[in-house]
Amino acid sequence: MAEYLVDIKNERLSFFTPAGEVKALNDVSIHLSEGEVLGIVGESGSGKSVTAYSLMGLTAHPGKLIGGTLEFNGHYINDMTEKDMRKIRGNEVSLIFQDPMTSLNPVYTIGNQIEEVILLHTDKNKKQAHERAKELLELVGINEPEKRLKQYPHELSGGMRQRVMIAIALACEPKLLIADEPTTALDVTIQAQILELMMELKDKLGMAIIMITHDLGIVASMCEKIAVMYAGKIVEYGTTDEIFYEPKHEYTKGLLKSIPRLDAEEHERLVPIEGTPVDMLNPPKGCPFAPRCDSCMKICLREMPPVTEFGDTHYTQCWLNQKAQFEGGKVQ
């Protein structure tokens, strides 16, 4: 029996473009147990989606895995063929995309699209698949399921379409659900309903969830552990409380300062992170966040910092923490 449901060790993945090699993932490690919820946070281009898609064998051309090992539910992903991957996609691991309108086929009814997944991955016949589709729509809180099965995606609202996407993802009761910014296209009240629904289904079905987002509000309410990504690296990893109450990396602190807080003083200004993301074709030699960091030291520009651990679950890669530990002082 494998120790973890998801076990990614030192993954390195690059896109070989005409302009050069884009190092999308550089030494990424993620461990997730059954029933756990992990949030992967970071700005656009930090490698969040690439990490999750590589686990499903969905790395787009010209991307290539060049190092590390990926294991999921006893499967060694590195050695699996496309034919083998198709057996576990949808069956053991499912994915909810960012925009449900572009994920659903506009010329097929909702019923047709849910039933197709059930027929493909189970031994149910057409009638049983129809009943299961109806059941799934009820499970995700859609009213009048029989009527909805006959409708097309454009006839449903954004929130309902996202519920249909969740129904499709849950059709075979997967062990892992990857949600790639599932609420970005929705308004705030529907967002809250979708997140609540996902947590209810997680408890009911006992599945693990990887939540990809740049919204720290979502991870605070949903996730047990958080991986903060920047320029293809996990710069900080810890439990939700550790990340929110004891952030150690300057990028994590910057993210927390740039979101509005309910307990803030009146008229308190938000502090943006200055500068622009790293050019992944020519990444810096040292810490990728160094050019945007207010506390940058000379060594930060020259060398990538080693991992600094703060207990069993919390670690970061930052020279300031190394310096504080070396001086025997308390990390700020």
C-alpha positions in Angstrom: 0.0 0.0 0.0 1.5 3.4 -1.1 2.1 5.9 1.7 0.4 8.7 -0.3 -2.4 9.0 -2.8 -0.4 11.6 -4.7 3.4 11.4 -4.5 5.3 13.8 -6.7 9.0 13.9 -6.1 11.4 16.6 -7.6 9.4 17.0 -10.7 11.1 19.0 -13.5 9.0 19.8 -16.6 10.0 22.1 -19.5 8.4 23.4 -22.7 10.8 23.3 -25.6 9.8 26.2 -27.8 11.5 27.8 -30.8 12.6 30.6 -28.5 14.2 28.2 -26.1 13.5 26.0 -23.1 10.8 27.3 -20.7 11.4 25.6 -17.3 7.8 25.5 -16.2 8.4 23.2 -13.2 11.7 23.1 -11.3 12.1 20.6 -8.5 8.4 20.4 -7.4 7.4 17.9 -4.7 3.8 17.3 -3.5 2.5 14.6 -1.1 -1.3 14.2 -0.6 -3.1 11.6 1.5 -6.6 10.2 0.9 -9.4 12.6 1.8 -7.0 15.6 2.2 -7.5 19.0 0.5 -4.4 20.8 -0.8 -4.4 24.3 -2.2 -1.9 25.4 -4.8 -1.6 29.2 -4.8 0.3 31.6 -7.0 0.0 34.2 -9.7 -0.6 33.3 -13.4 2.3 31.4 -14.9 3.7 30.1 -11.6 3.2 26.4 -12.7 0.0 25.5 -10.7 -2.0 24.0 -13.6 1.0 22.4 -15.2 1.7 20.5 -12.0 -1.9 19.1 -11.8 -2.2 18.4 -15.6 1.1 16.4 -15.6 -0.4 14.1 -12.9 -3.1 13.2 -15.4 -0.7 12.9 -18.4 -2.2 16.0 -20.0 1.0 18.0 -20.5 0.5 19.9 -23.8 3.0 19.7 -26.6 5.9 20.8 -26.6 6.0 20.1 -22.9 8.1 17.2 -21.6 8.8 15.7 -18.2 12.6 15.8 -17.8 13.1 14.7 -14.2 11.5 13.4 -11.0 8.8 10.8 -10.3 5.0 11.0 -10.3 3.0 8.4 -8.5 -0.8 8.4 -8.1 -2.8 5.7 -6.3 -0.2 3.0 -6.9 0.3 4.0 -10.5 3.8 5.1 -11.7 2.7 7.9 -14.1 6.2 8.3 -15.7 5.9 4.9 -17.4 2.3 4.9 -18.3 1.1 4.9 -22.0 -1.7 7.1 -23.2 -3.9 4.0 -23.4 -3.2 3.3 -19.7 -3.8 6.9 -18.7 -7.2 6.9 -20.3 -8.3 4.1 -17.9 -7.5 6.2 -14.8 -8.6 9.6 -16.1 -12.2 10.2 -15.1 -12.2 6.9 -13.2 -9.6 7.5 -10.4 -8.8 11.2 -11.0 -11.1 13.9 -12.4 -10.6 17.5 -13.4 -12.9 20.5 -13.2 -11.7 23.2 -15.7 -11.8 27.0 -15.1 -14.6 27.9 -17.6 -17.5 25.4 -17.9 -18.8 26.9 -21.1 -15.6 26.0 -23.0 -15.4 22.6 -21.4 -18.9 21.4 -22.3 -19.7 20.5 -25.9 -22.3 23.1 -27.2 -24.0 20.7 -29.7 -24.7 17.8 -27.2 -27.3 17.9 -24.4 -26.2 17.8 -20.8 -27.6 14.3 -20.4 -25.6 13.1 -23.4 -22.4 14.4 -22.0 -22.8 12.9 -18.5 -24.0 9.6 -19.9 -21.0 9.3 -22.2 -18.6 9.4 -19.3 -20.6 6.8 -17.4 -20.8 4.4 -20.4 -17.1 4.8 -21.1 -15.9 4.1 -17.6 -18.4 1.7 -16.1 -20.3 -1.4 -17.3 -23.7 0.3 -17.0 -26.2 0.2 -20.0 -27.9 3.2 -21.6 -30.9 3.1 -19.2 -28.7 2.8 -16.1 -26.4 5.5 -17.3 -29.4 7.8 -17.7 -30.6 7.1 -14.1 -27.1 7.7 -12.8 -26.9 11.0 -14.7 -30.1 12.1 -13.1 -28.8 11.0 -9.7 -25.6 13.0 -10.2 -27.5 16.2 -11.1 -29.5 15.8 -7.9 -26.3 15.2 -6.0 -24.9 18.6 -7.2 -28.1 20.4 -6.3 -29.6 21.0 -9.7 -33.4 21.2 -9.7 -35.6 19.4 -12.2 -32.9 17.0 -13.3 -35.0 15.2 -15.9 -35.6 18.5 -17.7 -31.9 19.6 -17.4 -30.7 16.4 -19.0 -32.5 17.4 -22.2 -31.0 20.9 -22.3 -27.9 22.3 -24.0 -25.1 24.1 -22.2 -26.1 27.6 -23.4 -29.5 27.1 -21.8 -28.0 27.0 -18.3 -26.5 29.7 -16.1 -22.8 29.8 -15.3 -23.3 28.3 -11.8 -25.4 25.5 -13.2 -22.9 24.7 -15.9 -20.2 24.5 -13.2 -22.4 22.1 -11.3 -22.8 20.0 -14.4 -19.0 19.9 -14.7 -18.7 18.7 -11.1 -21.4 16.1 -11.9 -19.3 14.8 -14.8 -16.1 14.8 -12.7 -17.9 12.8 -10.0 -19.5 10.3 -12.3 -17.1 7.5 -11.4 -16.5 8.6 -7.8 -12.8 9.4 -8.3 -10.2 9.2 -5.5 -8.8 12.6 -6.5 -10.6 15.7 -7.8 -8.4 18.5 -9.3 -10.3 21.8 -9.4 -8.5 24.3 -11.6 -9.8 27.7 -10.5 -13.4 26.3 -10.6 -15.0 29.6 -9.4 -13.2 32.3 -11.4 -16.0 32.7 -13.9 -18.7 32.9 -11.3 -20.1 35.6 -9.1 -19.4 35.6 -5.3 -22.7 34.1 -4.1 -22.5 31.2 -6.6 -18.8 30.8 -5.8 -19.6 30.2 -2.2 -22.3 27.6 -3.1 -20.0 25.7 -5.4 -17.2 25.6 -2.8 -19.7 24.4 -0.1 -21.0 21.8 -2.5 -17.4 20.5 -3.2 -16.7 20.2 0.5 -20.0 18.3 1.1 -19.2 15.9 -1.7 -15.6 15.4 -0.4 -17.0 14.3 3.0 -19.7 12.1 1.4 -17.4 10.4 -1.1 -14.1 10.6 0.8 -12.1 11.9 -2.1 -9.0 14.1 -2.0 -9.0 17.5 -3.7 -6.3 19.6 -5.2 -7.6 23.2 -5.4 -5.7 25.4 -7.9 -6.4 29.1 -7.3 -4.9 32.6 -6.8 -7.7 33.5 -4.4 -6.4 33.1 -0.8 -9.9 33.4 0.5 -10.8 30.1 -1.1 -7.9 28.2 0.3 -8.5 29.6 3.8 -11.9 28.1 4.0 -11.3 24.8 2.1 -7.8 23.6 2.4 -5.8 21.8 5.1 -2.5 22.3 3.4 -1.2 25.0 1.1 1.6 25.1 -1.5 2.7 28.6 -2.6 4.2 28.5 -6.1 6.3 31.1 -7.8 8.2 30.7 -11.1 7.8 26.9 -11.3 8.9 26.3 -7.7 7.1 25.7 -4.4 8.6 28.6 -2.3 6.6 27.8 0.8 4.5 24.8 2.0 2.6 24.3 5.2 -0.8 23.9 6.9 -3.4 26.6 6.3 -2.8 28.1 9.8 1.0 28.1 9.3 0.7 29.9 6.0 -1.8 32.5 7.2 -0.5 33.1 10.7 3.2 32.4 10.3 4.2 33.1 6.7 7.9 32.8 6.2 8.6 33.6 2.5 8.5 37.2 1.3 6.2 36.2 -1.6 3.7 34.6 0.7 3.8 37.7 2.9 3.2 39.9 -0.2 0.2 37.8 -1.2 -1.3 38.2 2.2 -0.7 41.9 2.3 -2.4 42.4 -1.1 -5.8 41.0 0.0 -8.4 43.0 1.9 -9.0 42.0 5.5 -12.2 42.2 7.5 -10.3 43.0 10.7 -8.2 45.8 9.1 -8.0 49.3 10.3 -10.3 51.7 8.5 -8.9 53.1 5.2 -5.9 50.8 5.3 -4.3 50.6 1.9 -3.5 47.3 0.2 0.1 46.7 -0.6 0.7 45.4 -4.1 3.7 43.3 -5.0 5.8 45.5 -7.3 7.4 44.4 -10.5 6.5 41.7 -13.0 6.7 37.9 -13.0 9.9 36.2 -14.0 10.8 35.5 -17.7 10.7 31.7 -17.6 13.0 31.6 -20.7 15.7 33.3 -18.8 15.1 32.6 -15.1 17.4 34.3 -12.6 20.4 32.3 -11.1 19.2 32.8 -7.5 15.8 33.1 -5.9 13.2 33.8 -8.6 11.5 36.3 -6.4 14.6 38.3 -5.6 14.1 41.0 -8.2 10.7 41.9 -6.6 11.7 41.4 -3.0 12.1 44.4 -0.7 14.4 42.4 1.6 16.7 41.1 -1.2 20.3 40.4 -0.3 23.3 39.9 -2.7 23.3 36.1 -2.2 19.6 36.0 -3.2 20.5 37.1 -6.7 23.4 34.6 -7.0 22.2 31.4 -5.5 18.9 29.5 -5.0 18.3 29.2 -1.2 18.2 25.7 0.3 15.1 24.4 2.1 14.5 25.8 5.7 12.2 23.6 7.8 10.0 24.8 10.6 8.6 21.5 11.8 7.1 18.4 10.1 4.7 20.2 7.8 6.1 23.7 7.2 9.1 24.6 5.0 10.3 27.4 2.7 13.1 28.4 0.4 14.4 31.8 1.5 17.8 33.1 2.4 16.3 35.4 5.1 15.2 32.3 7.0 18.6 30.7 6.5 20.3 33.8 7.9 17.9 34.0 10.9 18.5 30.3 11.7 22.3 30.7 11.3 22.3 33.7 13.6 20.3 31.7 16.1 17.6 34.4 16.1 13.9 34.1 15.6 12.7 34.2 12.0 10.5 37.3 11.5 
